[in-house]
Amino acid sequence: LDDKVLERTSYAPVLKYLRGLDLLAEDVSEGANCVERLLYNSDIYSPRKENPNDVRGQKVYHRHRVQGRTDLVVLNKSRQGGEILRSMVRIAIEIKTTNGYKQSVDGCMGEAQLQLIGLNAFNTNHTPPVLLSNLAKTHFVLYLDYSDDGWSYVIKKRLCATFSAALHFALEKSNEDSISANFSRPMTPESSD
């Protein structure tokens, strides 16, 4: 079986498991019930480290477009027949096959990080984590946190022993106060006084 086909066959049992825990879980892998088939679609901003043309002390920012979707989501409230918005996402779940994960650990981790960034950009309601799992041995939870200086953000990850443990940790993180309201917005320029 093709890895994508094998991956998709795991969605139904995982959804059944999540719904058995009374969680509002949905398959968004094909963009169903998402705005323009995308779960997130944002411009994010990051400061440029060096700018040789910076002669007046101006700060220059890169603007990046981040768009996409994940496989499954746990929602914080019912969509009531409407579209799924990133502000409704409590947890994103990215499922990989054991073979697919083994072939490209960095690729899988990069995809989960991109989802984390996309779901948290300008999200004033929640700071949803991403659960990355191959459903066999590897279960990571990626989440956003403040850096040690408290002025910037870092992506953290936790390896869990089981899918259930990863889900439990992700639910705990999703219950914390939102910290992503200012995540990825351009910084306010310093005054020119």
C-alpha atoms as a printed R data frame, in Angstrom:
    type eleno elety resid chain resno       x      y      z
1   ATOM     1    CA   LEU     A     1   0.000  0.000  0.000
2   ATOM     2    CA   ASP     A     2   1.067  3.563 -0.714
3   ATOM     3    CA   ASP     A     3   2.063  5.534  2.426
4   ATOM     4    CA   LYS     A     4  -0.659  8.165  1.835
5   ATOM     5    CA   VAL     A     5  -3.327  5.479  1.506
6   ATOM     6    CA   LEU     A     6  -2.082  3.706  4.613
7   ATOM     7    CA   GLU     A     7  -1.996  7.006  6.507
8   ATOM     8    CA   ARG     A     8  -5.579  7.824  5.484
9   ATOM     9    CA   THR     A     9  -6.867  4.428  6.676
10  ATOM    10    CA   SER     A    10  -5.798  5.368 10.209
11  ATOM    11    CA   TYR     A    11  -7.973  8.515 10.330
12  ATOM    12    CA   ALA     A    12 -11.296  6.752 10.991
13  ATOM    13    CA   PRO     A    13 -10.067  4.678 13.975
14  ATOM    14    CA   VAL     A    14  -8.310  7.719 15.474
15  ATOM    15    CA   LEU     A    15 -11.465  9.840 15.040
16  ATOM    16    CA   LYS     A    16 -13.513  7.078 16.693
17  ATOM    17    CA   TYR     A    17 -11.048  6.976 19.602
18  ATOM    18    CA   LEU     A    18 -11.114 10.775 20.031
19  ATOM    19    CA   ARG     A    19 -14.900 10.958 19.808
20  ATOM    20    CA   GLY     A    20 -15.107  8.122 22.358
21  ATOM    21    CA   LEU     A    21 -13.341 10.525 24.738
22  ATOM    22    CA   ASP     A    22 -16.108 13.095 24.018
23  ATOM    23    CA   LEU     A    23 -13.750 15.277 21.990
24  ATOM    24    CA   LEU     A    24 -15.025 17.187 18.952
25  ATOM    25    CA   ALA     A    25 -12.749 15.662 16.313
26  ATOM    26    CA   GLU     A    26 -12.846 16.255 12.551
27  ATOM    27    CA   ASP     A    27 -10.909 15.108  9.493
28  ATOM    28    CA   VAL     A    28  -9.560 18.179  7.660
29  ATOM    29    CA   SER     A    29  -6.923 16.335  5.601
30  ATOM    30    CA   GLU     A    30  -8.637 17.235  2.314
31  ATOM    31    CA   GLY     A    31  -9.765 20.667  3.485
32  ATOM    32    CA   ALA     A    32 -13.356 19.617  4.178
33  ATOM    33    CA   ASN     A    33 -15.285 22.344  6.016
34  ATOM    34    CA   CYS     A    34 -12.271 24.691  5.872
35  ATOM    35    CA   VAL     A    35 -12.248 28.152  4.301
36  ATOM    36    CA   GLU     A    36 -10.984 27.665  0.725
37  ATOM    37    CA   ARG     A    37  -9.863 24.154  1.794
38  ATOM    38    CA   LEU     A    38  -7.186 25.698  4.064
39  ATOM    39    CA   LEU     A    39  -7.101 25.544  7.857
40  ATOM    40    CA   TYR     A    40  -4.679 28.461  8.077
41  ATOM    41    CA   ASN     A    41  -3.626 31.133  5.602
42  ATOM    42    CA   SER     A    42  -1.629 34.066  6.988
43  ATOM    43    CA   ASP     A    43   1.176 36.456  6.375
44  ATOM    44    CA   ILE     A    44   3.751 36.220  9.122
45  ATOM    45    CA   TYR     A    45   6.609 38.574  9.799
46  ATOM    46    CA   SER     A    46  10.147 37.927 10.962
47  ATOM    47    CA   PRO     A    47  12.934 40.454 11.466
48  ATOM    48    CA   ARG     A    48  15.835 40.433  9.061
49  ATOM    49    CA   LYS     A    49  19.112 39.739 10.798
50  ATOM    50    CA   GLU     A    50  21.293 41.907  8.606
51  ATOM    51    CA   ASN     A    51  20.446 44.416  5.938
52  ATOM    52    CA   PRO     A    52  23.355 45.974  4.055
53  ATOM    53    CA   ASN     A    53  21.005 48.663  2.736
54  ATOM    54    CA   ASP     A    54  19.989 49.680  6.256
55  ATOM    55    CA   VAL     A    55  21.607 53.110  6.410
56  ATOM    56    CA   ARG     A    56  19.049 54.905  8.567
57  ATOM    57    CA   GLY     A    57  18.666 52.377 11.372
58  ATOM    58    CA   GLN     A    58  15.339 51.141 10.023
59  ATOM    59    CA   LYS     A    59  14.181 47.666 10.886
60  ATOM    60    CA   VAL     A    60  13.324 45.487  7.911
61  ATOM    61    CA   TYR     A    61  10.978 42.518  8.147
62  ATOM    62    CA   HIS     A    62  10.467 39.515  5.906
63  ATOM    63    CA   ARG     A    63   6.860 38.707  5.124
64  ATOM    64    CA   HIS     A    64   6.092 35.024  4.574
65  ATOM    65    CA   ARG     A    65   2.844 33.374  3.489
66  ATOM    66    CA   VAL     A    66   1.969 30.338  5.593
67  ATOM    67    CA   GLN     A    67  -0.969 28.245  4.448
68  ATOM    68    CA   GLY     A    68  -2.116 24.656  4.723
69  ATOM    69    CA   ARG     A    69  -3.927 22.162  6.852
70  ATOM    70    CA   THR     A    70  -3.289 19.137  9.028
71  ATOM    71    CA   ASP     A    71  -4.873 15.675  9.107
72  ATOM    72    CA   LEU     A    72  -7.224 15.794 12.097
73  ATOM    73    CA   VAL     A    73  -8.290 18.484 14.530
74  ATOM    74    CA   VAL     A    74  -9.881 18.537 17.945
75  ATOM    75    CA   LEU     A    75 -12.143 21.569 18.189
76  ATOM    76    CA   ASN     A    76 -12.871 23.624 21.284
77  ATOM    77    CA   LYS     A    77 -16.494 24.114 20.224
78  ATOM    78    CA   SER     A    78 -18.885 22.729 17.647
79  ATOM    79    CA   ARG     A    79 -18.720 24.305 14.234
80  ATOM    80    CA   GLN     A    80 -22.541 23.959 14.101
81  ATOM    81    CA   GLY     A    81 -22.488 23.183 10.390
82  ATOM    82    CA   GLY     A    82 -20.214 26.118  9.561
83  ATOM    83    CA   GLU     A    83 -16.587 26.265  8.527
84  ATOM    84    CA   ILE     A    84 -13.662 25.304 10.731
85  ATOM    85    CA   LEU     A    85 -11.518 28.300 11.612
86  ATOM    86    CA   ARG     A    86  -8.069 28.117 13.196
87  ATOM    87    CA   SER     A    87  -9.463 29.944 16.246
88  ATOM    88    CA   MET     A    88 -11.689 26.889 16.850
89  ATOM    89    CA   VAL     A    89  -8.793 24.402 16.862
90  ATOM    90    CA   ARG     A    90  -7.833 23.007 20.254
91  ATOM    91    CA   ILE     A    91  -5.295 20.453 18.944
92  ATOM    92    CA   ALA     A    92  -3.995 19.604 15.478
93  ATOM    93    CA   ILE     A    93  -3.026 15.987 14.817
94  ATOM    94    CA   GLU     A    94  -0.574 15.087 12.058
95  ATOM    95    CA   ILE     A    95  -0.374 11.354 11.378
96  ATOM    96    CA   LYS     A    96   2.517  9.703  9.546
97  ATOM    97    CA   THR     A    97   3.178  6.094  8.708
98  ATOM    98    CA   THR     A    98   6.082  4.426 10.491
99  ATOM    99    CA   ASN     A    99   7.885  4.137  7.155
100 ATOM   100    CA   GLY     A   100   7.121  7.739  6.151
101 ATOM   101    CA   TYR     A   101   8.358  9.072  9.471
102 ATOM   102    CA   LYS     A   102  11.506  6.957  9.317
103 ATOM   103    CA   GLN     A   103  12.318  8.138  5.770
104 ATOM   104    CA   SER     A   104  12.128 11.842  6.643
105 ATOM   105    CA   VAL     A   105  12.144 12.725 10.331
106 ATOM   106    CA   ASP     A   106  13.174 16.300  9.509
107 ATOM   107    CA   GLY     A   107  10.459 16.612  6.858
108 ATOM   108    CA   CYS     A   108   7.756 15.386  9.239
109 ATOM   109    CA   MET     A   109   8.980 17.650 12.035
110 ATOM   110    CA   GLY     A   110   9.166 20.601  9.628
111 ATOM   111    CA   GLU     A   111   5.593 20.004  8.478
112 ATOM   112    CA   ALA     A   112   4.363 19.903 12.090
113 ATOM   113    CA   GLN     A   113   6.278 23.113 12.903
114 ATOM   114    CA   LEU     A   114   4.729 24.862  9.897
115 ATOM   115    CA   GLN     A   115   1.278 23.793 11.098
116 ATOM   116    CA   LEU     A   116   2.064 25.092 14.591
117 ATOM   117    CA   ILE     A   117   3.143 28.458 13.172
118 ATOM   118    CA   GLY     A   118   0.131 28.685 10.856
119 ATOM   119    CA   LEU     A   119  -2.396 27.793 13.539
120 ATOM   120    CA   ASN     A   120  -0.932 30.209 16.081
121 ATOM   121    CA   ALA     A   121  -0.313 33.237 13.855
122 ATOM   122    CA   PHE     A   122  -2.606 36.015 15.114
123 ATOM   123    CA   ASN     A   123  -4.694 33.480 17.038
124 ATOM   124    CA   THR     A   124  -6.065 35.520 19.938
125 ATOM   125    CA   ASN     A   125  -8.306 32.734 21.249
126 ATOM   126    CA   HIS     A   126  -6.009 29.748 21.695
127 ATOM   127    CA   THR     A   127  -2.457 28.506 21.348
128 ATOM   128    CA   PRO     A   128  -3.113 25.076 19.818
129 ATOM   129    CA   PRO     A   129  -0.345 22.460 19.940
130 ATOM   130    CA   VAL     A   130   0.362 19.938 17.174
131 ATOM   131    CA   LEU     A   131   0.493 16.224 17.963
132 ATOM   132    CA   LEU     A   132   2.776 14.435 15.475
133 ATOM   133    CA   SER     A   133   2.457 10.658 15.619
134 ATOM   134    CA   ASN     A   134   3.081  7.531 13.596
135 ATOM   135    CA   LEU     A   135   0.603  5.794 15.971
136 ATOM   136    CA   ALA     A   136   3.182  3.089 16.752
137 ATOM   137    CA   LYS     A   137   6.266  4.284 18.610
138 ATOM   138    CA   THR     A   138   6.744  7.986 17.935
139 ATOM   139    CA   HIS     A   139   4.474 10.607 19.504
140 ATOM   140    CA   PHE     A   140   5.613 14.238 19.719
141 ATOM   141    CA   VAL     A   141   3.712 17.277 20.906
142 ATOM   142    CA   LEU     A   142   4.956 20.566 19.472
143 ATOM   143    CA   TYR     A   143   3.840 23.718 21.224
144 ATOM   144    CA   LEU     A   144   4.553 27.405 21.404
145 ATOM   145    CA   ASP     A   145   6.103 28.980 24.501
146 ATOM   146    CA   TYR     A   146   7.763 32.218 25.505
147 ATOM   147    CA   SER     A   147  11.550 32.273 25.286
148 ATOM   148    CA   ASP     A   148  13.562 32.710 28.479
149 ATOM   149    CA   ASP     A   149  13.740 36.475 27.976
150 ATOM   150    CA   GLY     A   150   9.938 36.662 27.702
151 ATOM   151    CA   TRP     A   151  10.116 38.854 24.599
152 ATOM   152    CA   SER     A   152  10.027 36.233 21.870
153 ATOM   153    CA   TYR     A   153   8.615 32.784 21.163
154 ATOM   154    CA   VAL     A   154  10.155 29.333 20.866
155 ATOM   155    CA   ILE     A   155   8.812 26.068 19.524
156 ATOM   156    CA   LYS     A   156   9.173 23.298 22.065
157 ATOM   157    CA   LYS     A   157   8.553 19.606 21.638
158 ATOM   158    CA   ARG     A   158   7.912 16.740 24.003
159 ATOM   159    CA   LEU     A   159   8.327 13.070 23.168
160 ATOM   160    CA   CYS     A   160   5.629 10.923 24.793
161 ATOM   161    CA   ALA     A   161   5.586  7.157 25.317
162 ATOM   162    CA   THR     A   162   2.091  6.573 23.880
163 ATOM   163    CA   PHE     A   163  -0.493  8.311 21.719
164 ATOM   164    CA   SER     A   164  -2.745  8.608 24.786
165 ATOM   165    CA   ALA     A   165   0.026 10.298 26.787
166 ATOM   166    CA   ALA     A   166   0.723 12.694 23.901
167 ATOM   167    CA   LEU     A   167  -2.988 13.497 23.612
168 ATOM   168    CA   HIS     A   168  -3.203 14.110 27.368
169 ATOM   169    CA   PHE     A   169  -0.213 16.483 27.275
170 ATOM   170    CA   ALA     A   170  -1.597 18.290 24.200
171 ATOM   171    CA   LEU     A   171  -4.962 18.739 25.943
172 ATOM   172    CA   GLU     A   172  -3.178 20.189 28.997
173 ATOM   173    CA   LYS     A   173  -1.250 22.642 26.791
174 ATOM   174    CA   SER     A   174  -4.425 23.648 24.942
175 ATOM   175    CA   ASN     A   175  -6.121 24.473 28.263
176 ATOM   176    CA   GLU     A   176  -3.451 27.030 29.169
177 ATOM   177    CA   ASP     A   177  -4.022 30.732 28.570
178 ATOM   178    CA   SER     A   178  -3.390 31.820 24.997
179 ATOM   179    CA   ILE     A   179   0.018 33.377 24.348
180 ATOM   180    CA   SER     A   180  -0.156 33.636 20.567
181 ATOM   181    CA   ALA     A   181  -2.090 36.912 20.090
182 ATOM   182    CA   ASN     A   182   1.082 38.745 19.015
183 ATOM   183    CA   PHE     A   183   2.844 35.759 17.510
184 ATOM   184    CA   SER     A   184   4.238 36.504 14.028
185 ATOM   185    CA   ARG     A   185   3.008 40.079 13.786
186 ATOM   186    CA   PRO     A   186   5.463 42.773 12.779
187 ATOM   187    CA   MET     A   187   7.091 44.488 15.733
188 ATOM   188    CA   THR     A   188   6.098 48.048 16.515
189 ATOM   189    CA   PRO     A   189   8.796 50.332 15.129
190 ATOM   190    CA   GLU     A   190  10.973 52.109 17.645
191 ATOM   191    CA   SER     A   191  10.280 55.825 17.888
192 ATOM   192    CA   SER     A   192  12.521 58.070 15.836
193 ATOM   193    CA   ASP     A   193  13.100 60.566 18.676
